[in-house]
Amino acid sequence: MRFVRRIDWILVFRLSLSALLIISGYMKAANPDILFGSALAIYSILAYRFQWGCGYGNCTYTPPVSEASKNHLDQTTPL
């Protein structure tokens, strides 16, 4: 069980996606698929090493909820 908790599932997903792209590109002889899969694999390893991108920290900018919208949400009535 300790091994499963130590697995970085984001890295596993990204590397499996890049492996599928590389394999399908090789089978179809499609260079863009191979290049994109290779770039995704490199990015995945770098993102894991330096904790970049979605899944490792803040993925997007989430603006704070203003007081006006908080009051609006509190005043809604059920149907």
Gaussian input, Z-matrix of N, CA and C with variables (Angstrom, degrees):
# hf/3-21g

backbone

0 1
 N
 C     1     B1
 C     2     B2     1     A1
 N     3     B3     2     A2     1     D1
 C     4     B4     3     A3     2     D2
 C     5     B5     4     A4     3     D3
 N     6     B6     5     A5     4     D4
 C     7     B7     6     A6     5     D5
 C     8     B8     7     A7     6     D6
 N     9     B9     8     A8     7     D7
 C    10    B10     9     A9     8     D8
 C    11    B11    10    A10     9     D9
 N    12    B12    11    A11    10    D10
 C    13    B13    12    A12    11    D11
 C    14    B14    13    A13    12    D12
 N    15    B15    14    A14    13    D13
 C    16    B16    15    A15    14    D14
 C    17    B17    16    A16    15    D15
 N    18    B18    17    A17    16    D16
 C    19    B19    18    A18    17    D17
 C    20    B20    19    A19    18    D18
 N    21    B21    20    A20    19    D19
 C    22    B22    21    A21    20    D20
 C    23    B23    22    A22    21    D21
 N    24    B24    23    A23    22    D22
 C    25    B25    24    A24    23    D23
 C    26    B26    25    A25    24    D24
 N    27    B27    26    A26    25    D25
 C    28    B28    27    A27    26    D26
 C    29    B29    28    A28    27    D27
 N    30    B30    29    A29    28    D28
 C    31    B31    30    A30    29    D29
 C    32    B32    31    A31    30    D30
 N    33    B33    32    A32    31    D31
 C    34    B34    33    A33    32    D32
 C    35    B35    34    A34    33    D33
 N    36    B36    35    A35    34    D34
 C    37    B37    36    A36    35    D35
 C    38    B38    37    A37    36    D36
 N    39    B39    38    A38    37    D37
 C    40    B40    39    A39    38    D38
 C    41    B41    40    A40    39    D39
 N    42    B42    41    A41    40    D40
 C    43    B43    42    A42    41    D41
 C    44    B44    43    A43    42    D42
 N    45    B45    44    A44    43    D43
 C    46    B46    45    A45    44    D44
 C    47    B47    46    A46    45    D45
 N    48    B48    47    A47    46    D46
 C    49    B49    48    A48    47    D47
 C    50    B50    49    A49    48    D48
 N    51    B51    50    A50    49    D49
 C    52    B52    51    A51    50    D50
 C    53    B53    52    A52    51    D51
 N    54    B54    53    A53    52    D52
 C    55    B55    54    A54    53    D53
 C    56    B56    55    A55    54    D54
 N    57    B57    56    A56    55    D55
 C    58    B58    57    A57    56    D56
 C    59    B59    58    A58    57    D57
 N    60    B60    59    A59    58    D58
 C    61    B61    60    A60    59    D59
 C    62    B62    61    A61    60    D60
 N    63    B63    62    A62    61    D61
 C    64    B64    63    A63    62    D62
 C    65    B65    64    A64    63    D63
 N    66    B66    65    A65    64    D64
 C    67    B67    66    A66    65    D65
 C    68    B68    67    A67    66    D66
 N    69    B69    68    A68    67    D67
 C    70    B70    69    A69    68    D68
 C    71    B71    70    A70    69    D69
 N    72    B72    71    A71    70    D70
 C    73    B73    72    A72    71    D71
 C    74    B74    73    A73    72    D72
 N    75    B75    74    A74    73    D73
 C    76    B76    75    A75    74    D74
 C    77    B77    76    A76    75    D75
 N    78    B78    77    A77    76    D76
 C    79    B79    78    A78    77    D77
 C    80    B80    79    A79    78    D78
 N    81    B81    80    A80    79    D79
 C    82    B82    81    A81    80    D80
 C    83    B83    82    A82    81    D81
 N    84    B84    83    A83    82    D82
 C    85    B85    84    A84    83    D83
 C    86    B86    85    A85    84    D84
 N    87    B87    86    A86    85    D85
 C    88    B88    87    A87    86    D86
 C    89    B89    88    A88    87    D87
 N    90    B90    89    A89    88    D88
 C    91    B91    90    A90    89    D89
 C    92    B92    91    A91    90    D90
 N    93    B93    92    A92    91    D91
 C    94    B94    93    A93    92    D92
 C    95    B95    94    A94    93    D93
 N    96    B96    95    A95    94    D94
 C    97    B97    96    A96    95    D95
 C    98    B98    97    A97    96    D96
 N    99    B99    98    A98    97    D97
 C   100   B100    99    A99    98    D98
 C   101   B101   100   A100    99    D99
 N   102   B102   101   A101   100   D100
 C   103   B103   102   A102   101   D101
 C   104   B104   103   A103   102   D102
 N   105   B105   104   A104   103   D103
 C   106   B106   105   A105   104   D104
 C   107   B107   106   A106   105   D105
 N   108   B108   107   A107   106   D106
 C   109   B109   108   A108   107   D107
 C   110   B110   109   A109   108   D108
 N   111   B111   110   A110   109   D109
 C   112   B112   111   A111   110   D110
 C   113   B113   112   A112   111   D111
 N   114   B114   113   A113   112   D112
 C   115   B115   114   A114   113   D113
 C   116   B116   115   A115   114   D114
 N   117   B117   116   A116   115   D115
 C   118   B118   117   A117   116   D116
 C   119   B119   118   A118   117   D117
 N   120   B120   119   A119   118   D118
 C   121   B121   120   A120   119   D119
 C   122   B122   121   A121   120   D120
 N   123   B123   122   A122   121   D121
 C   124   B124   123   A123   122   D122
 C   125   B125   124   A124   123   D123
 N   126   B126   125   A125   124   D124
 C   127   B127   126   A126   125   D125
 C   128   B128   127   A127   126   D126
 N   129   B129   128   A128   127   D127
 C   130   B130   129   A129   128   D128
 C   131   B131   130   A130   129   D129
 N   132   B132   131   A131   130   D130
 C   133   B133   132   A132   131   D131
 C   134   B134   133   A133   132   D132
 N   135   B135   134   A134   133   D133
 C   136   B136   135   A135   134   D134
 C   137   B137   136   A136   135   D135
 N   138   B138   137   A137   136   D136
 C   139   B139   138   A138   137   D137
 C   140   B140   139   A139   138   D138
 N   141   B141   140   A140   139   D139
 C   142   B142   141   A141   140   D140
 C   143   B143   142   A142   141   D141
 N   144   B144   143   A143   142   D142
 C   145   B145   144   A144   143   D143
 C   146   B146   145   A145   144   D144
 N   147   B147   146   A146   145   D145
 C   148   B148   147   A147   146   D146
 C   149   B149   148   A148   147   D147
 N   150   B150   149   A149   148   D148
 C   151   B151   150   A150   149   D149
 C   152   B152   151   A151   150   D150
 N   153   B153   152   A152   151   D151
 C   154   B154   153   A153   152   D152
 C   155   B155   154   A154   153   D153
 N   156   B156   155   A155   154   D154
 C   157   B157   156   A156   155   D155
 C   158   B158   157   A157   156   D156
 N   159   B159   158   A158   157   D157
 C   160   B160   159   A159   158   D158
 C   161   B161   160   A160   159   D159
 N   162   B162   161   A161   160   D160
 C   163   B163   162   A162   161   D161
 C   164   B164   163   A163   162   D162
 N   165   B165   164   A164   163   D163
 C   166   B166   165   A165   164   D164
 C   167   B167   166   A166   165   D165
 N   168   B168   167   A167   166   D166
 C   169   B169   168   A168   167   D167
 C   170   B170   169   A169   168   D168
 N   171   B171   170   A170   169   D169
 C   172   B172   171   A171   170   D170
 C   173   B173   172   A172   171   D171
 N   174   B174   173   A173   172   D172
 C   175   B175   174   A174   173   D173
 C   176   B176   175   A175   174   D174
 N   177   B177   176   A176   175   D175
 C   178   B178   177   A177   176   D176
 C   179   B179   178   A178   177   D177
 N   180   B180   179   A179   178   D178
 C   181   B181   180   A180   179   D179
 C   182   B182   181   A181   180   D180
 N   183   B183   182   A182   181   D181
 C   184   B184   183   A183   182   D182
 C   185   B185   184   A184   183   D183
 N   186   B186   185   A185   184   D184
 C   187   B187   186   A186   185   D185
 C   188   B188   187   A187   186   D186
 N   189   B189   188   A188   187   D187
 C   190   B190   189   A189   188   D188
 C   191   B191   190   A190   189   D189
 N   192   B192   191   A191   190   D190
 C   193   B193   192   A192   191   D191
 C   194   B194   193   A193   192   D192
 N   195   B195   194   A194   193   D193
 C   196   B196   195   A195   194   D194
 C   197   B197   196   A196   195   D195
 N   198   B198   197   A197   196   D196
 C   199   B199   198   A198   197   D197
 C   200   B200   199   A199   198   D198
 N   201   B201   200   A200   199   D199
 C   202   B202   201   A201   200   D200
 C   203   B203   202   A202   201   D201
 N   204   B204   203   A203   202   D202
 C   205   B205   204   A204   203   D203
 C   206   B206   205   A205   204   D204
 N   207   B207   206   A206   205   D205
 C   208   B208   207   A207   206   D206
 C   209   B209   208   A208   207   D207
 N   210   B210   209   A209   208   D208
 C   211   B211   210   A210   209   D209
 C   212   B212   211   A211   210   D210
 N   213   B213   212   A212   211   D211
 C   214   B214   213   A213   212   D212
 C   215   B215   214   A214   213   D213
 N   216   B216   215   A215   214   D214
 C   217   B217   216   A216   215   D215
 C   218   B218   217   A217   216   D216
 N   219   B219   218   A218   217   D217
 C   220   B220   219   A219   218   D218
 C   221   B221   220   A220   219   D219
 N   222   B222   221   A221   220   D220
 C   223   B223   222   A222   221   D221
 C   224   B224   223   A223   222   D222
 N   225   B225   224   A224   223   D223
 C   226   B226   225   A225   224   D224
 C   227   B227   226   A226   225   D225
 N   228   B228   227   A227   226   D226
 C   229   B229   228   A228   227   D227
 C   230   B230   229   A229   228   D228
 N   231   B231   230   A230   229   D229
 C   232   B232   231   A231   230   D230
 C   233   B233   232   A232   231   D231
 N   234   B234   233   A233   232   D232
 C   235   B235   234   A234   233   D233
 C   236   B236   235   A235   234   D234

   B1=1.4488
   B2=1.5284
   B3=1.3316
   B4=1.4598
   B5=1.5153
   B6=1.3387
   B7=1.4561
   B8=1.5238
   B9=1.3280
   B10=1.4680
   B11=1.5185
   B12=1.3231
   B13=1.4636
   B14=1.5170
   B15=1.3242
   B16=1.4689
   B17=1.5209
   B18=1.3241
   B19=1.4632
   B20=1.5236
   B21=1.3291
   B22=1.4607
   B23=1.5294
   B24=1.3270
   B25=1.4557
   B26=1.5209
   B27=1.3129
   B28=1.4628
   B29=1.5187
   B30=1.3326
   B31=1.4624
   B32=1.5243
   B33=1.3099
   B34=1.4664
   B35=1.5230
   B36=1.3254
   B37=1.4623
   B38=1.5264
   B39=1.3230
   B40=1.4589
   B41=1.5271
   B42=1.3250
   B43=1.4621
   B44=1.5240
   B45=1.3309
   B46=1.4637
   B47=1.5280
   B48=1.3194
   B49=1.4583
   B50=1.5258
   B51=1.3293
   B52=1.4613
   B53=1.5248
   B54=1.3373
   B55=1.4653
   B56=1.5293
   B57=1.3291
   B58=1.4622
   B59=1.5235
   B60=1.3257
   B61=1.4606
   B62=1.5236
   B63=1.3216
   B64=1.4596
   B65=1.5258
   B66=1.3235
   B67=1.4694
   B68=1.5241
   B69=1.3327
   B70=1.4642
   B71=1.5250
   B72=1.3191
   B73=1.4606
   B74=1.5105
   B75=1.3243
   B76=1.4643
   B77=1.5270
   B78=1.3295
   B79=1.4609
   B80=1.5265
   B81=1.3347
   B82=1.4602
   B83=1.5181
   B84=1.3226
   B85=1.4684
   B86=1.5285
   B87=1.3402
   B88=1.4609
   B89=1.5247
   B90=1.3074
   B91=1.4648
   B92=1.5247
   B93=1.3330
   B94=1.4770
   B95=1.5212
   B96=1.3266
   B97=1.4669
   B98=1.5258
   B99=1.3180
   B100=1.4658
   B101=1.5232
   B102=1.3244
   B103=1.4652
   B104=1.5211
   B105=1.3336
   B106=1.4566
   B107=1.5235
   B108=1.3246
   B109=1.4562
   B110=1.5156
   B111=1.3297
   B112=1.4627
   B113=1.5224
   B114=1.3281
   B115=1.4690
   B116=1.5203
   B117=1.3258
   B118=1.4645
   B119=1.5230
   B120=1.3212
   B121=1.4696
   B122=1.5270
   B123=1.3205
   B124=1.4737
   B125=1.5189
   B126=1.3371
   B127=1.4643
   B128=1.5263
   B129=1.3245
   B130=1.4611
   B131=1.5164
   B132=1.3110
   B133=1.4568
   B134=1.5239
   B135=1.3318
   B136=1.4674
   B137=1.5313
   B138=1.3314
   B139=1.4660
   B140=1.5185
   B141=1.3244
   B142=1.4596
   B143=1.5278
   B144=1.3169
   B145=1.4661
   B146=1.5248
   B147=1.3261
   B148=1.4585
   B149=1.5252
   B150=1.3498
   B151=1.4635
   B152=1.5243
   B153=1.3351
   B154=1.4640
   B155=1.5134
   B156=1.3114
   B157=1.4529
   B158=1.5207
   B159=1.3051
   B160=1.4610
   B161=1.5222
   B162=1.3016
   B163=1.4461
   B164=1.5145
   B165=1.3114
   B166=1.4575
   B167=1.5177
   B168=1.2802
   B169=1.4551
   B170=1.5122
   B171=1.3110
   B172=1.4594
   B173=1.5105
   B174=1.3051
   B175=1.4527
   B176=1.5276
   B177=1.2854
   B178=1.4597
   B179=1.5206
   B180=1.2899
   B181=1.4622
   B182=1.5177
   B183=1.2995
   B184=1.4569
   B185=1.5209
   B186=1.3290
   B187=1.4572
   B188=1.5225
   B189=1.3171
   B190=1.4693
   B191=1.5283
   B192=1.2938
   B193=1.4619
   B194=1.5199
   B195=1.3229
   B196=1.4525
   B197=1.5249
   B198=1.3222
   B199=1.4631
   B200=1.5280
   B201=1.3342
   B202=1.4634
   B203=1.5232
   B204=1.3214
   B205=1.4548
   B206=1.5249
   B207=1.3394
   B208=1.4673
   B209=1.5180
   B210=1.3414
   B211=1.4637
   B212=1.5206
   B213=1.3234
   B214=1.4610
   B215=1.5279
   B216=1.3095
   B217=1.4603
   B218=1.5195
   B219=1.3256
   B220=1.4581
   B221=1.5286
   B222=1.3314
   B223=1.4532
   B224=1.5263
   B225=1.3003
   B226=1.4583
   B227=1.5237
   B228=1.2999
   B229=1.4600
   B230=1.5288
   B231=1.3098
   B232=1.4700
   B233=1.5113
   B234=1.2999
   B235=1.4591
   B236=1.4747
   A1=111.04
   A2=117.62
   A3=119.72
   A4=110.94
   A5=117.00
   A6=120.77
   A7=111.27
   A8=116.42
   A9=120.65
   A10=110.68
   A11=117.32
   A12=120.17
   A13=112.24
   A14=117.40
   A15=120.89
   A16=112.67
   A17=117.90
   A18=121.12
   A19=109.30
   A20=115.91
   A21=121.05
   A22=107.48
   A23=116.57
   A24=121.27
   A25=112.33
   A26=117.56
   A27=120.35
   A28=109.69
   A29=116.36
   A30=120.56
   A31=110.85
   A32=117.51
   A33=120.91
   A34=110.28
   A35=117.64
   A36=121.07
   A37=110.86
   A38=117.23
   A39=120.11
   A40=111.78
   A41=117.37
   A42=119.50
   A43=111.79
   A44=117.63
   A45=118.74
   A46=110.65
   A47=117.55
   A48=120.72
   A49=110.87
   A50=116.95
   A51=119.42
   A52=111.18
   A53=117.93
   A54=120.14
   A55=110.60
   A56=117.05
   A57=119.38
   A58=111.97
   A59=117.16
   A60=120.04
   A61=111.34
   A62=117.01
   A63=120.53
   A64=110.55
   A65=116.82
   A66=120.38
   A67=111.36
   A68=117.00
   A69=118.78
   A70=111.05
   A71=117.32
   A72=119.97
   A73=111.92
   A74=117.13
   A75=120.63
   A76=110.96
   A77=116.75
   A78=120.01
   A79=111.84
   A80=117.44
   A81=121.31
   A82=112.15
   A83=117.60
   A84=123.45
   A85=110.10
   A86=115.74
   A87=121.97
   A88=108.64
   A89=115.01
   A90=119.38
   A91=114.10
   A92=120.44
   A93=118.41
   A94=113.21
   A95=117.04
   A96=119.61
   A97=110.78
   A98=116.09
   A99=120.48
   A100=110.27
   A101=117.17
   A102=120.44
   A103=111.64
   A104=117.01
   A105=119.61
   A106=110.90
   A107=117.67
   A108=120.84
   A109=111.84
   A110=117.05
   A111=120.74
   A112=111.27
   A113=116.51
   A114=119.93
   A115=110.54
   A116=117.01
   A117=120.42
   A118=111.07
   A119=117.60
   A120=120.78
   A121=110.60
   A122=116.74
   A123=120.17
   A124=110.26
   A125=116.22
   A126=119.78
   A127=111.05
   A128=117.12
   A129=120.87
   A130=111.46
   A131=116.16
   A132=120.03
   A133=110.77
   A134=116.99
   A135=119.90
   A136=111.53
   A137=116.83
   A138=120.17
   A139=110.54
   A140=117.25
   A141=120.35
   A142=110.76
   A143=115.75
   A144=119.95
   A145=111.72
   A146=117.14
   A147=121.31
   A148=113.56
   A149=118.15
   A150=124.43
   A151=111.85
   A152=116.04
   A153=122.84
   A154=109.88
   A155=116.00
   A156=122.62
   A157=115.93
   A158=114.03
   A159=121.08
   A160=110.67
   A161=114.34
   A162=120.52
   A163=113.69
   A164=117.22
   A165=120.41
   A166=113.10
   A167=118.21
   A168=121.29
   A169=107.93
   A170=116.01
   A171=119.54
   A172=108.76
   A173=116.38
   A174=121.17
   A175=110.72
   A176=116.62
   A177=121.19
   A178=109.27
   A179=115.31
   A180=120.56
   A181=108.08
   A182=116.24
   A183=121.74
   A184=108.18
   A185=117.28
   A186=118.74
   A187=110.96
   A188=116.48
   A189=119.12
   A190=110.64
   A191=115.92
   A192=121.31
   A193=107.95
   A194=116.40
   A195=119.77
   A196=109.75
   A197=115.77
   A198=121.14
   A199=111.24
   A200=117.32
   A201=120.10
   A202=110.49
   A203=117.30
   A204=118.42
   A205=111.27
   A206=117.39
   A207=119.72
   A208=110.06
   A209=117.16
   A210=120.76
   A211=111.00
   A212=116.19
   A213=119.85
   A214=109.98
   A215=117.26
   A216=120.18
   A217=111.34
   A218=117.86
   A219=120.84
   A220=111.62
   A221=117.63
   A222=120.89
   A223=113.30
   A224=117.60
   A225=118.21
   A226=109.83
   A227=115.20
   A228=120.34
   A229=109.01
   A230=117.09
   A231=118.55
   A232=110.45
   A233=115.76
   A234=120.55
   A235=111.90
   D1=-33.69
   D2=179.36
   D3=-64.03
   D4=-33.58
   D5=179.47
   D6=-65.10
   D7=-40.46
   D8=-179.08
   D9=-66.66
   D10=-36.32
   D11=179.07
   D12=-70.30
   D13=-24.94
   D14=-178.03
   D15=-84.18
   D16=-11.93
   D17=-177.92
   D18=-71.07
   D19=133.68
   D20=174.06
   D21=-89.09
   D22=100.52
   D23=-173.22
   D24=-68.21
   D25=-26.78
   D26=177.35
   D27=-66.60
   D28=-44.13
   D29=177.87
   D30=-64.85
   D31=-40.78
   D32=179.07
   D33=-61.51
   D34=-44.80
   D35=179.72
   D36=-63.48
   D37=-46.23
   D38=-178.03
   D39=-65.81
   D40=-41.54
   D41=-179.90
   D42=-70.45
   D43=-35.31
   D44=177.05
   D45=-68.47
   D46=-37.86
   D47=176.19
   D48=-63.41
   D49=-44.42
   D50=179.34
   D51=-66.83
   D52=-36.33
   D53=177.65
   D54=-65.00
   D55=-41.17
   D56=177.47
   D57=-64.08
   D58=-38.30
   D59=177.11
   D60=-65.06
   D61=-42.66
   D62=-179.55
   D63=-65.91
   D64=-43.64
   D65=-179.73
   D66=-65.22
   D67=-45.19
   D68=-179.96
   D69=-67.87
   D70=-35.00
   D71=176.22
   D72=-66.67
   D73=-36.82
   D74=177.52
   D75=-68.35
   D76=-40.06
   D77=-179.50
   D78=-68.34
   D79=-34.12
   D80=-179.52
   D81=-93.66
   D82=-3.54
   D83=-175.17
   D84=57.41
   D85=43.70
   D86=-179.48
   D87=-106.53
   D88=107.76
   D89=-178.12
   D90=-64.96
   D91=-36.97
   D92=178.51
   D93=-60.96
   D94=-37.19
   D95=178.22
   D96=-64.86
   D97=-43.03
   D98=-179.99
   D99=-64.64
   D100=-43.71
   D101=-179.72
   D102=-65.96
   D103=-43.00
   D104=179.85
   D105=-67.02
   D106=-40.52
   D107=177.27
   D108=-63.31
   D109=-40.16
   D110=177.76
   D111=-66.70
   D112=-41.62
   D113=178.25
   D114=-64.86
   D115=-38.75
   D116=178.26
   D117=-65.95
   D118=-37.75
   D119=178.27
   D120=-66.08
   D121=-42.54
   D122=178.28
   D123=-64.47
   D124=-44.74
   D125=178.05
   D126=-61.48
   D127=-39.91
   D128=-178.97
   D129=-62.17
   D130=-44.06
   D131=-179.81
   D132=-67.03
   D133=-42.76
   D134=177.95
   D135=-66.54
   D136=-39.07
   D137=179.16
   D138=-65.29
   D139=-37.17
   D140=177.06
   D141=-67.55
   D142=-41.74
   D143=-177.12
   D144=-66.69
   D145=-43.49
   D146=-174.95
   D147=-105.11
   D148=4.31
   D149=178.27
   D150=57.41
   D151=52.96
   D152=177.94
   D153=-96.63
   D154=159.10
   D155=165.49
   D156=78.60
   D157=-175.33
   D158=-178.25
   D159=-65.93
   D160=137.93
   D161=178.95
   D162=101.34
   D163=-21.10
   D164=-178.76
   D165=-109.12
   D166=-13.76
   D167=-179.60
   D168=-165.08
   D169=-144.36
   D170=175.86
   D171=-71.76
   D172=122.30
   D173=-178.28
   D174=-82.45
   D175=-46.70
   D176=-178.50
   D177=-136.55
   D178=169.94
   D179=176.51
   D180=-81.37
   D181=123.40
   D182=176.31
   D183=-114.03
   D184=109.62
   D185=-178.13
   D186=-67.22
   D187=149.49
   D188=178.53
   D189=-66.77
   D190=150.84
   D191=179.07
   D192=-77.72
   D193=127.12
   D194=-179.20
   D195=-79.09
   D196=163.26
   D197=179.76
   D198=-65.12
   D199=-33.78
   D200=-178.98
   D201=-65.55
   D202=-42.70
   D203=-179.53
   D204=-73.33
   D205=-29.16
   D206=175.16
   D207=-63.59
   D208=-43.74
   D209=179.64
   D210=-65.79
   D211=-37.48
   D212=179.17
   D213=-63.95
   D214=-41.13
   D215=-179.99
   D216=-67.72
   D217=-33.03
   D218=-179.43
   D219=-74.78
   D220=-25.70
   D221=-174.38
   D222=-91.37
   D223=0.43
   D224=-179.98
   D225=-71.94
   D226=144.89
   D227=-179.15
   D228=-110.49
   D229=145.65
   D230=178.16
   D231=-70.29
   D232=156.14
   D233=-178.04
   D234=-76.51

